[in-house]
Amino acid sequence: MKRWLLALLFALSSGTVAAGELKPLPISKPAPELTLPTLNGGTASLEQLRGRVVLVNFWAVWCPPCRKEMPSMARLAEKMSNRPFAILGVNVGESPDEIRAFLKQVPVNFPILLDAEGEHLKPWQVFAFPTSYVVDKQGHLRLGLFGSIEWDDPETLAKLEALLNEPGR
């Protein structure tokens, strides 16, 4: 417990990811590599989505804020279905059976990636759940958030629209 508390305090004090609001990151830098197996079989990679704006959300079934924001992420995916936009839900440390049981209650329309060993937590600077990043069309980290939000609220949509309207390379 002490370890998670210290990690949470570090995350909040580091300024890397904002708590409670999707905010611009201080420095636009390339997103860390992300290639993982998916819940439905196969593999998904952030690199495969280059040219799209991508929401990368690190979550766990046991996390109440993660559970709370999932329906709004599904609504966001539906709203953006005809745009160059994607969501990757990265579940950390749980079995496929646990995840499937949760998704029967709260269905989603975006890929769930399996980070069984938490190997991507450190490179992505994930210290608590949920943690989300928005990657621009060029593969750079642009927005970040620690905590849950309503992903389809007008203010959040406006921030995503701004990235979608940037020219691609």
GIBELCOR-V381810 format. One line per field, one symbol per residue. ss: DSSP state (~ for helix, > for strand, _ for the rest). phi: phi as a letter, one per 40 degrees, with the letter a starting at -180 (. if undefined). burial: + if it has 9 or more other ideal C-beta (glycine too) atoms within 8 Angstrom, else -. A space follows every 50 residues. Layout:
ss: ???
phi: ???
burial: ???
This chain:
ss: _~~~~~~~~~~~~~____>___>>>>>>>>____>>>>____>>>_~~~_ __>>>>>>>____~~~~~~~~~~~~~~~~_____>>>>>>>>___~~~~~ ~~~~~_____>>>>>_______________>>>>>____>>>>>>>____ ___~~~~~~~~~~~_____
phi: .dccccccccccccgcbccgacbcccbcbdcccabacbccggbbbcdcbd gbcbcbbcaacccdcccccddcccccdcccdbbcaabbcbcbgbcdcccc cccccbcbbacbcbbdbgccccccfcbabcbbbbbcccgbcbbaabhbac cbcdccdcccddccccccc
burial: ------++-++-----++---+--+-----+--+-+-++----+++--++ -++++++++++-+-+++-++-++++++--+----++++++++-+---+++ +++--+-+-++++++----++--++++++++++++++-++++++++--+- +++--++-++--++-----
